[in-house]
Each structure stands twice: as C-alpha cells, then as structure tokens.
C-alpha cells in the first residue's frame, strides 16, 4: 500500500464507527432506564451493565487469532448486525434476564467491530502512518460518544417504559446505518498475514514483547477515566447543586475536547514524539482528575474538563500504535484483542472499585483514585519505546517509508 494513497477506506471506517459507537452510547443509558421501568434495582442494573463488558472477555483473543490469519472485513458487518440487533431487541425485551442477554449481544457486537476495525487500520497503514490513522479512526468513537447520550436524553421522557424502548429501537436503526459505509472497505490488495498456516504466537510471548503491557495499561487507565467520569460527574453535580443539563454540557465539552485533540495529534507527535506526549498527557490528566475532587465553581470545572478531555484523547490511539508496533508481526490482531480485553476488565473493575471508594470516602474520591491510576500510566509511558518499528524494521514492501535509524540491540 502506498502511503497516503486511497484513504477513502479510512473515511468510510470513521463514519461507520461513528454510527456504531453512537448506537452503543445511546443504548447504554437507555438500557438502564428500560431496566428501571421493568422494576430493576441498583444491583440488577449493575449486572446488566456488567454482562456488556464481561461476555466479550471470552471472545476477544479467539477473534484476534482469527483476524491474524484471515481478513478483517467480515467482522465489521457482523459487529454492526449484533450491535443493532442487541439495541433493538433490548427495546422489545419484557424481562430483566432478556435485557442482560441483549446487552451482552450488544457488547459482543461492539467487540467484533472494534477488533476488525483496529486490525484493518494496522494492516492497511504504513508504520509511519499508524499514529495518524489510529487518531483519525478514534474520532469516530468520540463523535458517537458525543452524540449518542444527547440523542438518548432527547428521546427518554416521563413515560420511561415507552420512551426508553423507543430510544433503543432508534439506536438499533442508527447503528444499522453503519452498514452503508462498509462496502469494500478492505481492498483486495490489502496485505494478509504471512503465517496463515503457521504456528500461533503464544499469548505469553505477546505480553512479554516490550511495549505491549505498557500499551494495555495506558489504554485501561484512559478508558477507566472516561467511564468513571461519565458515571460519577452526575453524582458530584447532584451533591454540589449543579443542574443535570449543565452536567450534560460539561460531559459533551469533554468529548468535544477529545475530538479536537485527535484532529491535531499528528503535529503534536512531530513536536514532542510519542513517548513524551503519552507521558505528559497521562501525568497532566492525573493531576486534573485529582483536582475534580475539589469544590470547583462551574466555570473552573468546565476548564478542567476541557483540558482533561484533550489529554485523554491521546492515550487510546497511541496505545493502539504502541501495541501494534511492539507485538510480533504475526500476532498484531491478537495483541490488539488483548488490549481490548484489558479495556473490558477495566470497565468491570474500575466502576466497582470506584463504588467502594465513594462509599468509604465520598463521591469525589473516585477521581483521586483515577489520578493515581493515570499517574501510574504516565510512569509506564515514560519507559515505552518511542518507535518500536525501528527494532527490527518492517518487511513491508512499497510503504514508501525512507531509511530509518535502527536502534542498537
């Protein structure tokens, strides 16, 4: 693949990811409201939310293995179908066990789509394009996270049972639109794995590759921060007397700042390099998260969240590149799947830990916990190789990348 050539596949992938992520981001709060309308208590809602993250844990590595030895594209429409079906069937469900089942289907669909899409970006991008392309790819996720909750809030009203079902059906329909952008998204000439019939790289071997554990931890920390921020800022707002509409705007401001970060990621990388950029943004995010525990006025809270959203925008795309370039060439999809497994574990463990901390030390305490986690991630980021592709050089042909300095082994 010539670098910079025919980026239409990336634009179509970003559009598809925006609709798929928007459907999930719209459905997840609607699922909670729908469960409440069916008589769920807090524990039942926690179980339903947990199934979304837990079920894909068992499928991530097998899907990554399959993608390493085949094409990525079939996972994309399969993921969209599962997302849309899970959303719509959640809206039609009449019992809590059915809600949990379809929530798990939705989570599995999201996992299929993301594994296929991340593997596609890694496979069709030259090494020097991966930071930029992963940054552009994650803009789709940020757009979906920005629009989805707003759409859900606009549809869900006083008649919670009816309006939450309507929101879920609308999410299913919106997710299905992603299929229109997936036509021939993987070109026939896209490179395939060279070891289709070869031995698999053991998971332990992948995790021992320098940079892979660091990328997984950084991704887990950033995603945990985003999830807990979304879950606990409304609680903090309630305690401080901040109107829910203002809290919604603050969360949207955070998402918009993340999008802005990813639009300028390439010049930031040229200026600072990957290691410095990851370290500085994780460290600054740690300080800002801890600062959210202070009784800040709304204007200061908005400023903190804007800068925090910008900093959190760096971790996800750069952790993808870190993992891809550090992993063995024949196990990159599996390495990305392990990164997603870490994300899912974080989505289960971090809210549980935040709930325990909040119960003991107050509703603002989870932000201090996040600060500590991001501080740890900044230390790990400082030790990651800045350009793993230099050691050894990629065997791709026609990447157009000029000669690179090799790191002494």
C-alpha positions in Angstrom: 0.0 0.0 0.0 1.4 3.4 -0.9 1.4 5.7 2.0 -1.2 8.4 1.7 -2.9 6.6 -1.2 -6.7 6.0 -1.3 -7.6 7.0 2.2 -11.3 6.6 1.3 -11.3 3.3 3.3 -10.3 5.2 6.4 -13.0 7.8 6.0 -15.6 5.1 5.5 -14.4 3.3 8.5 -14.6 6.5 10.7 -18.2 7.1 9.5 -19.2 3.5 10.2 -17.5 3.7 13.7 -19.3 6.9 14.4 -22.7 5.3 13.8 -21.8 2.1 15.6 -20.4 3.8 18.6 -23.3 6.3 18.6 -25.8 3.4 18.8 -23.9 1.9 21.7 -23.5 5.2 23.5 -27.2 5.9 23.0 -28.3 2.4 24.1 -26.3 2.0 27.3 -28.1 4.7 29.3 -31.4 3.7 27.6 -30.9 0.1 28.8 -30.6 1.4 32.4 -33.8 3.4 32.1 -35.6 0.5 30.4 -34.4 -1.8 33.2 -35.7 0.6 35.9 -39.0 0.7 34.1 -39.1 -3.1 34.4 -38.5 -3.0 38.1 -34.8 -3.4 38.4 -32.9 -2.3 41.5 -29.3 -0.9 41.5 -27.8 -4.4 41.7 -29.8 -5.7 38.7 -28.7 -2.7 36.7 -25.1 -3.4 37.7 -25.4 -7.0 36.5 -26.9 -5.9 33.2 -24.2 -3.4 32.6 -21.5 -5.9 33.7 -22.7 -8.5 31.1 -22.0 -6.0 28.4 -18.3 -5.9 29.4 -17.9 -9.5 30.7 -19.3 -11.6 27.9 -16.8 -10.2 25.3 -13.9 -11.1 27.5 -14.2 -14.7 26.4 -14.3 -13.9 22.7 -11.6 -11.2 22.4 -8.5 -13.4 22.0 -10.1 -16.1 19.7 -11.4 -13.3 17.5 -8.0 -11.7 17.4 -6.4 -15.0 16.5 -8.9 -15.5 13.6 -8.1 -12.0 12.4 -4.4 -12.6 12.5 -4.8 -15.5 10.0 -7.5 -14.1 7.7 -9.3 -10.9 6.6 -10.6 -8.2 8.9 -13.6 -7.1 6.9 -16.2 -9.8 7.8 -16.0 -8.8 11.5 -17.3 -5.3 10.7 -20.8 -6.1 9.3 -21.1 -8.9 11.8 -20.4 -6.4 14.6 -22.9 -3.9 13.2 -25.6 -6.6 13.0 -25.0 -7.7 16.6 -25.0 -4.1 17.9 -28.2 -3.1 16.0 -29.9 -6.4 17.0 -28.9 -6.1 20.6 -30.2 -2.5 20.8 -33.5 -3.2 19.1 -34.2 -6.4 21.0 -33.4 -4.7 24.3 -36.1 -2.2 23.4 -38.5 -5.1 22.9 -37.4 -7.1 25.9 -40.0 -7.7 28.6 -37.8 -9.1 31.4 -34.6 -8.3 33.1 -32.9 -11.6 32.0 -33.6 -10.7 28.4 -32.2 -7.2 28.9 -29.0 -8.8 30.2 -28.8 -11.2 27.3 -29.2 -8.5 24.6 -26.8 -6.2 26.5 -24.2 -9.0 26.2 -25.0 -9.3 22.5 -24.5 -5.6 22.0 -21.2 -5.8 23.8 -20.1 -8.7 21.7 -21.0 -6.8 18.5 -19.0 -3.8 19.7 -16.0 -6.0 20.3 -16.3 -7.7 16.9 -16.5 -4.3 15.2 -13.6 -2.8 17.1 -11.2 -5.8 16.7 -11.9 -5.9 12.9 -11.6 -2.1 12.5 -8.4 -1.8 14.6 -6.8 -4.7 12.8 -7.8 -3.1 9.4 -6.1 0.2 10.4 -3.0 -1.6 11.5 -2.9 -3.8 8.3 -3.5 -1.1 5.8 -1.3 1.7 7.3 2.4 2.0 6.7 4.3 2.1 10.1 4.8 5.9 9.9 1.1 6.4 9.2 -0.2 4.4 12.1 -0.3 7.1 14.8 -2.2 9.5 12.4 -4.6 6.8 11.1 -5.4 5.5 14.6 -6.0 9.0 15.7 -8.4 9.7 12.9 -10.1 6.3 13.4 -10.9 7.1 17.1 -12.6 10.3 16.0 -15.5 8.1 15.0 -15.7 6.8 18.6 -15.6 10.3 20.0 -18.3 11.5 17.7 -20.5 8.6 18.7 -19.8 9.2 22.4 -20.7 12.9 21.9 -24.0 12.4 20.0 -25.3 9.2 21.5 -26.1 10.3 25.1 -27.6 13.6 23.8 -29.9 11.6 21.5 -30.9 9.3 24.3 -31.6 12.2 26.6 -33.8 13.9 24.0 -35.9 10.8 23.5 -36.3 9.5 27.0 -39.1 11.3 28.9 -41.5 10.9 31.8 -43.1 7.7 30.3 -39.8 5.8 30.9 -41.0 2.4 29.7 -42.2 3.6 26.3 -39.6 6.3 25.6 -36.6 4.1 26.7 -37.9 1.4 24.3 -38.2 4.0 21.6 -34.6 5.2 22.2 -33.3 1.6 22.0 -35.2 1.0 18.7 -33.8 4.3 17.4 -30.3 3.2 18.4 -30.7 0.0 16.6 -31.8 1.8 13.4 -28.9 4.3 13.7 -26.4 1.6 14.2 -27.6 -0.2 11.1 -26.7 2.9 9.0 -23.0 1.9 9.6 -23.5 -0.9 7.1 -23.8 1.6 4.2 -20.1 2.7 4.8 -18.6 -0.8 4.9 -18.9 -1.7 1.2 -15.5 -3.0 0.0 -13.8 -1.3 2.9 -10.9 -3.8 2.8 -9.4 -3.6 -0.6 -8.5 -6.8 -2.5 -4.8 -5.8 -2.4 -4.6 -5.3 1.3 -1.8 -7.3 2.8 -2.6 -10.5 4.6 -0.9 -12.4 7.4 2.1 -14.3 6.2 1.5 -17.2 8.6 -1.9 -18.3 7.6 -0.9 -21.9 8.2 1.9 -21.2 10.6 2.2 -21.7 14.4 0.5 -19.2 16.6 2.5 -16.9 18.8 1.7 -17.7 22.4 -0.2 -15.1 24.4 2.6 -15.1 27.0 5.0 -14.3 24.2 2.9 -11.4 23.0 2.6 -10.0 26.6 6.4 -10.2 27.0 7.1 -8.0 24.0 8.4 -4.7 25.2 5.7 -2.1 24.9 2.6 -4.4 24.8 1.9 -4.4 28.6 2.5 -0.7 28.7 0.0 0.0 25.9 -2.6 -2.2 27.6 -2.2 -0.4 30.9 -2.3 3.1 29.4 -5.4 2.2 27.4 -7.1 0.7 30.5 -6.3 3.8 32.6 -7.6 6.2 30.0 -10.8 4.3 29.3 -11.4 3.8 33.0 -11.0 7.6 33.5 -13.5 8.3 30.7 -16.1 5.7 32.0 -15.9 6.8 35.7 -16.0 10.5 34.7 -19.2 9.8 32.8 -20.7 7.8 35.6 -19.7 9.9 38.6 -19.8 13.5 37.4 -23.6 13.5 37.5 -23.4 12.3 41.1 -20.9 15.0 42.0 -23.1 17.5 40.3 -26.1 16.4 42.3 -24.2 16.9 45.6 -22.9 20.3 44.5 -26.2 21.5 43.2 -25.2 21.6 39.5 -28.2 21.3 37.2 -28.3 18.0 35.2 -28.4 19.9 31.9 -25.2 21.7 32.9 -23.6 18.4 33.8 -24.6 17.0 30.3 -22.9 20.1 28.7 -19.8 19.5 30.7 -19.6 15.9 29.6 -20.1 17.0 26.0 -17.4 19.6 26.4 -15.0 16.8 27.5 -15.9 14.7 24.4 -15.5 17.7 22.1 -12.0 18.4 23.5 -11.1 14.7 22.9 -12.1 15.1 19.2 -10.1 18.3 19.0 -7.0 16.5 20.4 -7.2 13.8 17.7 -7.5 16.3 14.9 -4.1 17.8 15.9 -2.5 14.6 17.0 0.0 14.5 14.1 1.6 17.9 14.7 1.8 17.2 18.4 3.6 13.9 17.6 6.1 15.8 15.4 6.7 18.3 18.1 7.0 16.0 21.1 7.3 12.4 20.0 5.1 9.5 21.2 6.8 8.8 24.5 6.9 12.4 25.7 3.4 13.1 24.5 2.0 10.0 26.3 3.9 10.7 29.5 2.9 14.4 29.7 -0.7 13.9 28.9 -1.2 11.0 31.3 0.6 13.0 34.1 -1.5 16.1 33.4 -4.7 14.0 33.3 -3.8 12.5 36.6 -3.5 16.0 38.2 -6.7 17.2 36.6 -8.6 14.1 37.7 -7.5 14.5 41.3 -8.4 18.2 41.0 -12.0 17.3 40.2 -12.4 16.2 43.9 -12.1 19.9 44.9 -15.2 22.0 45.2 -14.6 24.0 42.0 -17.0 26.5 40.5 -18.7 25.6 37.3 -16.5 27.7 35.1 -13.4 26.1 36.6 -14.9 22.7 36.2 -15.6 23.4 32.6 -11.9 24.5 32.1 -10.6 21.4 33.9 -12.8 19.1 31.9 -11.8 20.7 28.6 -8.1 20.2 29.2 -8.7 16.7 30.7 -10.7 15.7 27.6 -7.8 16.9 25.4 -5.3 14.9 27.4 -7.4 11.7 27.5 -7.7 11.9 23.7 -4.1 11.0 23.3 -4.0 7.7 25.2 -6.3 5.5 23.1 -4.9 5.9 19.6 -1.2 6.0 20.7 -1.7 2.9 22.8 -3.0 1.1 19.7 0.1 2.0 17.8 2.3 1.1 20.7 0.8 -2.4 20.9 0.8 -2.9 17.2 4.4 -1.9 16.7 5.6 -3.8 19.8 3.8 -7.1 19.1 5.2 -9.8 16.8 4.3 -9.1 13.2 2.2 -12.3 13.0 0.1 -11.6 16.2 -0.8 -7.9 15.9 -4.6 -8.5 15.8 -4.3 -10.8 18.9 -2.3 -8.1 20.7 -5.0 -5.6 19.9 -7.5 -8.1 21.2 -5.5 -8.4 24.4 -5.6 -4.6 24.7 -9.4 -4.7 24.3 -9.5 -7.4 27.0 -7.7 -5.1 29.3 -10.2 -2.4 28.5 -13.1 -4.7 29.3 -11.5 -5.7 32.6 -11.1 -2.1 33.4 -14.7 -1.4 32.6 -15.7 -4.1 35.1 -13.2 -3.5 37.9 -12.8 0.3 37.8 -16.5 1.1 38.5 -16.6 -1.5 41.2 -13.5 0.0 42.9 -14.9 3.5 42.4 -18.1 2.5 44.1 -16.2 1.1 47.1 -14.0 4.2 47.4 -17.0 6.5 47.0 -18.9 4.6 49.8 -16.0 5.0 52.2 -14.5 8.4 51.3 -17.3 10.3 49.5 -18.5 10.8 45.9 -15.5 12.8 44.8 -12.9 10.2 46.0 -13.1 8.1 42.8 -11.4 11.0 40.9 -8.4 10.8 43.3 -8.3 7.1 42.6 -8.3 7.8 38.8 -5.5 10.3 39.4 -3.4 7.6 41.0 -4.1 5.2 38.1 -3.2 7.8 35.4 0.0 8.7 37.4 1.0 5.0 37.2 0.2 5.0 33.5 2.4 8.1 33.0 5.3 6.3 34.6 4.8 3.3 32.4 4.5 5.5 29.3 7.9 7.1 30.1 9.5 3.6 29.8 7.9 2.6 26.5 10.0 2.5 23.3 9.4 5.7 21.3 9.5 4.0 17.9 9.2 0.2 18.2 9.2 -0.3 14.4 12.9 0.6 14.3 13.7 -2.7 16.0 13.5 -4.6 13.7 12.4 -2.8 10.5 9.1 -3.8 8.9 9.4 -6.2 6.0 6.5 -4.5 4.1 7.1 -3.6 0.5 6.1 -0.3 -1.1 5.4 1.5 2.1 7.3 4.5 0.8 9.0 5.0 4.2 12.5 6.1 3.8 15.5 4.6 5.6 15.2 4.7 9.3 17.8 4.7 12.0 17.9 1.3 13.8 18.1 1.0 17.5 21.1 -1.0 18.7 20.1 -4.3 20.1 
